[in-house]
């Protein structure tokens, strides 16, 4: 267990903009009342960390929200944790009492959108504010490694998305895009008992990964996906279409691939906010097709994700392709952005 000397400094990877990530020294945060200091042991790189249009003008900042670590300092009034506890933590947490939270929309809560830990997971230490300590910590079983625990947040988001889309036993699923989110969707759909799981991607490397991780078929994004899906699924289109890619072509493909009575989940943002024409009459009218979206996850969904990881129902270890030191954060971000032969990239400060 690491002890904190608050007179010392720590290293952090500071994001200034695309291609500009600097390793800098900053003070180790101290624990105020109700707070915890965590020694970061692993922090995953999320696709949102390389959405530069989303980060524009917000630097300098320390990214990294898919984190796990151990408690090293405890603020006054904290009763439930001890030094050495192995945990993962949410960066955003809801109030649990507002109109949105009470109607199962925790992830649009104003409190959730304001909260965060400091400074970020791409640093040696971080501070959890009282509200995060109160409602955003997940104790890690001994059987779950720090690296596996970085998947709690992204898998929680995936679980929420499929729950809102209505996926369940016996339904057919098409996952458009086989990056890290798409591959988690493939594995979760299989774990939830989907009858057919098909994925798409332009990358042969990612299509092969999808097959290895449970897809019945992995199609090229350039295929006639609706026709191929019907061949695989006894003449029917997909009950659930999950968009983990935000291009206009991907969205159009989703519209053409959903079965009557089915649903389309917008899991990824549209590229640059590009408007898309909605074929209301030709596709949606009379067909009872639902469009839904999801963002982030609540406490129960994160706990569900942790249990899926613990039981190995979703094999997250098989998705880790790179583990890098803090000094290599810029390299890790580049690997994720170029979307070549990498899946999950994890930073270990």
C-alpha positions as CSV (number, residue, x, y, z in Angstrom):
1,X,0.0,0.0,0.0
2,X,1.2,3.5,-0.9
3,X,1.3,6.2,1.7
4,X,0.6,9.8,0.7
5,X,3.1,12.6,1.4
6,X,1.1,15.7,0.5
7,X,4.2,17.8,0.4
8,X,5.3,15.8,-2.7
9,X,4.3,16.2,-6.2
10,X,2.9,13.6,-8.6
11,X,3.0,13.1,-12.4
12,X,0.0,13.6,-14.6
13,X,-0.6,13.4,-18.4
14,X,-2.1,16.8,-19.2
15,X,-4.2,17.2,-22.4
16,X,-3.9,20.5,-24.2
17,X,-5.4,19.5,-27.5
18,X,-5.0,17.0,-30.3
19,X,-1.5,15.7,-30.4
20,X,-0.5,17.8,-27.4
21,X,-0.2,15.7,-24.2
22,X,2.4,16.7,-21.6
23,X,3.7,14.9,-18.6
24,X,3.7,17.5,-15.8
25,X,4.3,17.6,-12.1
26,X,1.4,18.8,-9.8
27,X,0.7,18.6,-6.1
28,X,-0.7,15.4,-4.7
29,X,-4.2,16.2,-3.7
30,X,-5.1,16.0,0.0
31,X,-8.2,14.6,1.5
32,X,-10.7,17.1,2.9
33,X,-13.8,16.1,5.0
34,X,-15.7,13.2,3.4
35,X,-13.1,12.7,0.7
36,X,-10.7,9.9,-0.3
37,X,-7.3,9.9,-2.0
38,X,-6.8,7.0,-4.5
39,X,-3.6,5.8,-5.9
40,X,-4.5,5.1,-9.5
41,X,-3.5,1.6,-10.5
42,X,-5.1,1.5,-14.0
43,X,-7.0,3.8,-16.2
44,X,-8.6,2.9,-19.5
45,X,-8.6,5.2,-22.5
46,X,-12.2,5.8,-23.7
47,X,-13.1,6.7,-27.3
48,X,-14.5,10.0,-25.9
49,X,-10.9,10.9,-24.8
50,X,-10.0,11.3,-28.5
51,X,-13.2,13.1,-29.6
52,X,-11.2,16.4,-30.1
53,X,-14.3,18.3,-31.2
54,X,-15.9,17.5,-27.9
55,X,-12.7,18.6,-25.9
56,X,-12.0,21.7,-28.0
57,X,-11.1,24.7,-25.9
58,X,-11.4,22.8,-22.6
59,X,-7.6,22.1,-22.1
60,X,-5.5,21.9,-20.2
61,X,-7.1,19.0,-18.3
62,X,-6.3,15.5,-17.1
63,X,-8.4,13.0,-18.8
64,X,-9.2,9.4,-17.7
65,X,-12.4,8.3,-16.2
66,X,-12.2,4.5,-16.5
67,X,-10.1,4.1,-13.3
68,X,-9.3,1.7,-10.5
69,X,-6.9,1.9,-7.6
70,X,-6.4,1.7,-3.9
71,X,-7.4,4.0,-1.1
72,X,-4.3,5.7,0.4
73,X,-5.8,8.6,2.4
74,X,-9.1,9.1,4.2
75,X,-10.7,12.4,5.0
76,X,-12.5,13.3,8.2
77,X,-15.9,11.7,8.6
78,X,-15.4,8.8,6.1
79,X,-16.4,5.6,7.9
80,X,-16.8,2.9,5.3
81,X,-13.4,2.7,3.8
82,X,-9.9,1.8,4.9
83,X,-6.4,2.4,3.5
84,X,-5.6,-0.3,1.1
85,X,-9.2,-0.9,-0.1
86,X,-9.3,-1.8,-3.8
87,X,-11.9,0.2,-5.6
88,X,-13.2,1.6,-8.9
89,X,-15.1,4.9,-8.9
90,X,-17.5,6.9,-11.0
91,X,-16.4,10.3,-12.2
92,X,-20.0,11.5,-12.6
93,X,-22.7,10.7,-10.0
94,X,-26.4,11.7,-9.8
95,X,-28.4,13.3,-7.0
96,X,-30.9,10.4,-6.9
97,X,-33.7,12.8,-5.8
98,X,-34.5,15.0,-8.8
99,X,-37.3,14.6,-11.4
100,X,-34.9,12.8,-13.8
101,X,-33.4,10.4,-11.2
102,X,-36.9,9.5,-9.9
103,X,-37.9,8.6,-13.4
104,X,-34.9,6.3,-14.2
105,X,-33.0,9.0,-16.1
106,X,-30.1,9.3,-13.7
107,X,-27.7,10.1,-16.5
108,X,-29.4,13.3,-17.5
109,X,-29.4,14.6,-13.9
110,X,-27.9,18.1,-13.5
111,X,-25.8,16.9,-10.6
112,X,-24.3,14.1,-12.6
113,X,-23.3,16.5,-15.4
114,X,-21.5,18.8,-12.9
115,X,-19.7,16.2,-10.7
116,X,-16.2,14.8,-11.3
117,X,-13.1,13.6,-9.5
118,X,-9.8,15.5,-9.5
119,X,-7.7,15.7,-11.5
120,X,-8.4,12.6,-13.7
121,X,-7.3,9.0,-14.1
122,X,-4.2,9.7,-16.1
123,X,-2.4,10.8,-13.0
124,X,-0.7,9.0,-10.1
125,X,-3.3,10.0,-7.5
126,X,-6.8,11.5,-7.6
127,X,-9.2,12.9,-5.1
128,X,-12.8,11.6,-4.8
129,X,-15.2,14.4,-3.5
130,X,-17.7,13.5,-0.8
131,X,-20.6,13.0,-3.3
132,X,-18.5,10.5,-5.3
133,X,-17.5,8.7,-2.1
134,X,-21.1,8.5,-1.0
135,X,-22.6,7.1,-4.2
136,X,-19.9,6.3,-6.8
137,X,-17.5,3.7,-5.4
138,X,-17.3,0.0,-6.3
139,X,-15.3,-2.4,-4.1
140,X,-13.3,-4.8,-6.1
141,X,-13.4,-8.6,-5.4
142,X,-10.0,-10.2,-5.1
143,X,-10.7,-12.1,-8.4
144,X,-11.1,-8.8,-10.4
145,X,-7.8,-7.2,-11.4
146,X,-7.2,-3.4,-11.5
147,X,-7.0,-3.8,-15.3
148,X,-10.4,-5.6,-15.6
149,X,-12.0,-3.0,-13.2
150,X,-11.3,-0.3,-15.8
151,X,-14.2,-1.9,-17.8
152,X,-16.8,-1.3,-15.1
153,X,-17.7,2.2,-16.4
154,X,-17.8,1.3,-20.1
155,X,-19.6,-2.0,-19.6
156,X,-22.1,-0.2,-17.3
157,X,-22.8,2.2,-20.1
158,X,-23.3,-0.7,-22.5
159,X,-25.6,-2.5,-20.1
160,X,-27.8,0.6,-19.8
161,X,-28.0,1.0,-23.5
162,X,-29.2,-2.5,-24.1
163,X,-31.6,-2.3,-21.2
164,X,-33.2,0.9,-22.7
165,X,-33.2,-0.7,-26.2
166,X,-35.2,-3.6,-24.8
167,X,-32.7,-6.4,-25.6
168,X,-33.3,-9.8,-24.0
169,X,-33.6,-13.5,-24.4
170,X,-34.2,-14.7,-28.0
171,X,-33.8,-11.3,-29.8
172,X,-31.5,-10.8,-32.7
173,X,-28.9,-8.0,-32.5
174,X,-26.9,-6.1,-35.1
175,X,-24.0,-4.1,-33.7
176,X,-22.7,-1.5,-36.2
177,X,-19.1,-0.8,-35.4
178,X,-16.7,-3.2,-33.7
179,X,-14.5,-0.8,-31.6
180,X,-14.3,-1.3,-27.9
181,X,-17.9,-0.3,-27.3
182,X,-19.1,-2.5,-30.1
183,X,-17.2,-5.5,-28.8
184,X,-18.6,-5.0,-25.3
185,X,-22.1,-4.9,-26.9
186,X,-21.4,-8.1,-28.8
187,X,-20.4,-9.9,-25.6
188,X,-23.2,-8.5,-23.5
189,X,-25.8,-9.4,-26.1
190,X,-24.5,-12.9,-26.1
191,X,-24.6,-12.9,-22.2
192,X,-28.2,-11.7,-22.2
193,X,-29.3,-14.6,-24.4
194,X,-29.7,-13.0,-27.8
195,X,-30.5,-15.5,-30.5
196,X,-28.3,-14.0,-33.2
197,X,-25.5,-11.5,-32.7
198,X,-23.9,-9.9,-35.9
199,X,-21.4,-7.1,-35.9
200,X,-19.9,-4.9,-38.7
201,X,-16.7,-2.9,-39.1
202,X,-14.4,-1.7,-41.9
203,X,-11.4,-3.2,-40.1
204,X,-10.5,-6.9,-40.6
205,X,-8.7,-6.9,-37.3
206,X,-11.8,-5.8,-35.4
207,X,-14.1,-8.1,-37.4
208,X,-11.8,-11.0,-36.3
209,X,-12.0,-9.8,-32.7
210,X,-15.8,-9.7,-32.9
211,X,-15.9,-13.3,-34.1
212,X,-13.5,-14.3,-31.3
213,X,-15.6,-12.6,-28.7
214,X,-18.9,-14.2,-29.6
215,X,-20.4,-12.7,-32.8
216,X,-22.1,-15.2,-35.0
217,X,-20.9,-13.2,-38.0
218,X,-18.8,-10.1,-38.5
219,X,-19.6,-8.3,-41.7
220,X,-17.7,-5.7,-43.6
221,X,-19.3,-2.3,-43.3
222,X,-19.2,-2.2,-47.1
223,X,-21.4,-5.3,-47.4
224,X,-25.1,-5.2,-48.1
225,X,-25.7,-5.5,-44.3
226,X,-29.5,-5.8,-44.3
227,X,-29.4,-8.5,-47.0
228,X,-26.6,-10.5,-45.2
229,X,-28.4,-10.2,-41.9
230,X,-31.6,-11.6,-43.4
231,X,-29.6,-14.6,-44.7
232,X,-28.2,-15.2,-41.3
233,X,-31.5,-14.7,-39.4
234,X,-33.9,-16.8,-41.4
235,X,-35.2,-13.9,-43.5
236,X,-35.7,-11.3,-40.8
237,X,-33.9,-8.1,-40.0
238,X,-32.5,-7.2,-36.6
239,X,-34.8,-6.8,-33.6
240,X,-32.2,-4.5,-32.0
241,X,-29.7,-2.4,-34.0
242,X,-26.9,-0.8,-31.9
243,X,-25.0,2.1,-33.4
244,X,-21.5,2.5,-32.0
245,X,-20.4,4.4,-35.1
246,X,-21.7,7.9,-35.8
247,X,-21.2,8.4,-39.6
248,X,-24.2,9.2,-41.8
249,X,-23.6,5.9,-43.7
250,X,-23.7,3.9,-40.5
251,X,-26.9,5.6,-39.4
252,X,-28.5,5.0,-42.8
253,X,-27.5,1.4,-42.6
254,X,-29.2,1.1,-39.2
255,X,-32.4,2.4,-40.6
256,X,-32.3,-0.2,-43.3
257,X,-31.4,-3.1,-41.0
258,X,-34.1,-2.9,-38.3
259,X,-37.1,-5.3,-38.2
260,X,-40.7,-4.3,-37.7
261,X,-41.3,-3.8,-34.0
262,X,-37.6,-3.4,-33.4
263,X,-35.5,-0.6,-31.9
264,X,-32.4,1.4,-32.8
265,X,-30.0,2.4,-30.1
266,X,-27.9,5.5,-30.7
267,X,-25.0,4.7,-28.5
268,X,-22.4,6.9,-30.2
269,X,-22.8,10.6,-31.1
270,X,-23.2,11.5,-34.8
271,X,-19.9,12.6,-36.3
272,X,-19.6,16.4,-35.8
273,X,-23.3,16.6,-35.1
274,X,-24.1,15.9,-38.8
275,X,-27.9,16.1,-39.4
276,X,-29.5,12.9,-40.8
277,X,-32.7,12.6,-42.8
278,X,-35.3,10.5,-41.0
279,X,-37.4,8.3,-43.3
280,X,-40.6,8.6,-41.2
281,X,-43.1,7.4,-43.8
282,X,-41.0,4.9,-45.7
283,X,-39.5,3.1,-42.7
284,X,-41.1,4.1,-39.4
285,X,-44.8,4.7,-39.9
286,X,-46.8,1.5,-39.3
287,X,-43.7,-0.4,-38.4
288,X,-43.6,0.5,-34.6
289,X,-39.8,1.0,-34.7
290,X,-38.4,2.8,-31.7
291,X,-35.4,5.1,-31.6
292,X,-33.6,5.5,-28.3
293,X,-30.3,6.8,-27.0
294,X,-28.2,6.2,-23.9
295,X,-25.5,8.1,-22.1
296,X,-23.4,7.0,-19.1
297,X,-24.8,4.6,-16.4
298,X,-26.1,4.7,-12.9
299,X,-24.9,3.0,-9.8
300,X,-26.9,-0.2,-10.2
301,X,-25.7,-0.6,-13.8
302,X,-22.1,-0.2,-12.8
303,X,-22.7,-2.9,-10.1
304,X,-24.2,-5.1,-12.7
305,X,-21.2,-4.6,-15.0
306,X,-18.9,-5.5,-12.1
307,X,-20.8,-8.7,-11.5
308,X,-20.7,-9.6,-15.2
309,X,-16.9,-9.1,-15.1
310,X,-16.5,-11.1,-11.9
311,X,-18.4,-14.0,-13.3
312,X,-16.5,-13.8,-16.6
313,X,-19.8,-13.6,-18.5
314,X,-18.1,-10.7,-20.3
315,X,-14.4,-11.5,-20.9
316,X,-12.8,-8.1,-20.7
317,X,-9.3,-9.3,-20.3
318,X,-9.5,-10.7,-23.9
319,X,-10.0,-7.1,-25.1
320,X,-6.9,-5.6,-23.6
321,X,-4.2,-5.1,-26.3
322,X,-1.9,-2.5,-24.8
323,X,-0.8,-1.6,-21.2
324,X,1.3,1.5,-21.1
325,X,3.0,3.6,-18.5
326,X,1.9,7.2,-17.7
327,X,4.7,8.6,-19.8
328,X,3.2,6.8,-22.9
329,X,-0.3,8.4,-22.5
330,X,0.1,10.3,-25.8
331,X,1.0,7.1,-27.6
332,X,-2.0,5.4,-26.1
333,X,-4.3,8.2,-27.2
334,X,-2.8,7.9,-30.7
335,X,-3.4,4.1,-30.8
336,X,-7.1,4.6,-29.9
337,X,-7.6,7.4,-32.4
338,X,-6.0,5.7,-35.3
339,X,-8.1,2.6,-34.7
340,X,-5.6,0.2,-36.1
341,X,-4.6,-3.1,-34.4
342,X,-5.6,-2.1,-30.9
343,X,-8.7,-2.7,-28.8
344,X,-8.5,-1.6,-25.2
345,X,-5.5,0.6,-24.2
346,X,-4.8,0.9,-20.5
347,X,-2.6,3.4,-18.7
348,X,-0.9,2.3,-15.5
349,X,0.5,5.4,-13.7
